[in-house]
Amino acid sequence: MPKAEIYILAGFLGTGKTTLLKELLTTEHEEGRKVAVLMNELGEISIDSDEIDDTVPLKELLGGCICCTLQDKLESQLQEILKLYQPDAIYIETTGAAHPVEVLDAVLSPLFADLIEMKGIVTTVDGTLWKERAAMPPQIQQLLLEQVRFADLIVVNKTDMLSDFEQGKLCMEIQSLNAAAPCILTSFSRIPAKKIRNLSVSAKEGAEAAHVHAGLGLSTFVYRFSARVSQSGFEDFLRGLPDGMFRIKGYIHFSHADYPDLFQYSYGTTLYMRECMNLPLNLVFIGHEIDWKEILQKLEQLEGRLPEQD
Ligand SMILES: Nc1nc2c(ncn2[C@@H]2O[C@H](COP(=O)(O)OP(=O)(O)OP(=O)(O)O)[C@@H](O)[C@H]2O)c(=O)[nH]1
């Protein structure tokens, strides 16, 4: 079964995410692809959902942010979308307050990580707001920077309200923060569809692709264990992790245990919780500038598929 492509639409409040989503859905319809939308809103009522065509399967996550309070709900809704509609693509519109790393983390559930292909984070930037950002509280300024820094594609929007000089300056500032992501200057979120289709943050074909992309911002990798492994060997593996590894989560079956453990790793802290049934042994990784080929090799060694290196 082909994997469902996942696109995350990030960007601060009012920057043009819904406008972009509508543009993208129009193109998807013209191309006859099956798509679904997951809309996250901080408030209890979604205004943006009303703007989406009734024919598009849409799930709402209201009253919080998927990167903090609504993680479990997100998981069940994504699973339902995958099961009911088997879409070619799922667009997730985040709240303006969402942090890109946390959103990736929330979306990549080890339960269905092998059914989806994470295509990337598209961040919309409001050119007029960006110009004035120094007047905003420091936490908001930081969030705006991180949304740009970890994007795979940056849509600098509302250029109709900026002079040519301001557009040039803005573009240079954005590129100095994230030189790897293409930056498109536009108004009303109009972007060529192929720009978004070409995205890829997932490691494909045994981590080769991600290896090539190392250095292009955040990337993700899913490893599926086919055997039990030694816990001490796994802990050795953790001790050798590179600095840019932000997050690992998933199920791992240790040689001494009856059932797998749910394993969580977050910025160096680890947690194990024994499960009481068998679960897919997927381990999901999220990192920055990681050589996934090396990680793959180490995990294969751990499983005893390859001889240990001295
Ligand atoms: N002038 C101008 N207005 C724009 C442009 N793009 C979007 N808008 C308007 O800006 C407002 C916010 O756009 P949305 O697409 O709803 O932004 P959003 O990021 O989804 O907003 P939230 O869901 O509140 O975070 C709407 O009134 C849009 O019509 C643009 O390029 N130029």
The ligand as an ORCA input file, in Angstrom:
! r2SCAN-3c Opt
* xyz 0 1
  N      -2.962     41.484      1.892
  C      -2.824     40.159      2.017
  N      -3.640     39.467      2.814
  C      -3.460     38.134      2.911
  C      -2.471     37.449      2.185
  N      -2.525     36.137      2.484
  C      -3.540     35.980      3.360
  N      -4.115     37.180      3.617
  C      -5.222     37.466      4.538
  O      -4.710     37.345      5.858
  C      -5.712     36.819      6.720
  C      -5.175     35.584      7.436
  O      -4.981     34.558      6.474
  P      -5.170     33.025      6.854
  O      -4.867     32.230      5.634
  O      -6.472     32.809      7.519
  O      -4.015     32.898      7.924
  P      -3.772     31.710      8.988
  O      -2.303     31.591      9.142
  O      -4.509     30.493      8.563
  O      -4.444     32.340     10.271
  P      -4.746     31.602     11.682
  O      -5.534     30.366     11.368
  O      -5.486     32.637     12.435
  O      -3.430     31.324     12.294
  C      -6.921     36.527      5.845
  O      -7.795     37.625      5.951
  C      -6.335     36.456      4.438
  O      -7.253     36.785      3.432
  C      -1.613     38.228      1.339
  O      -0.685     37.746      0.693
  N      -1.833     39.571      1.311
*
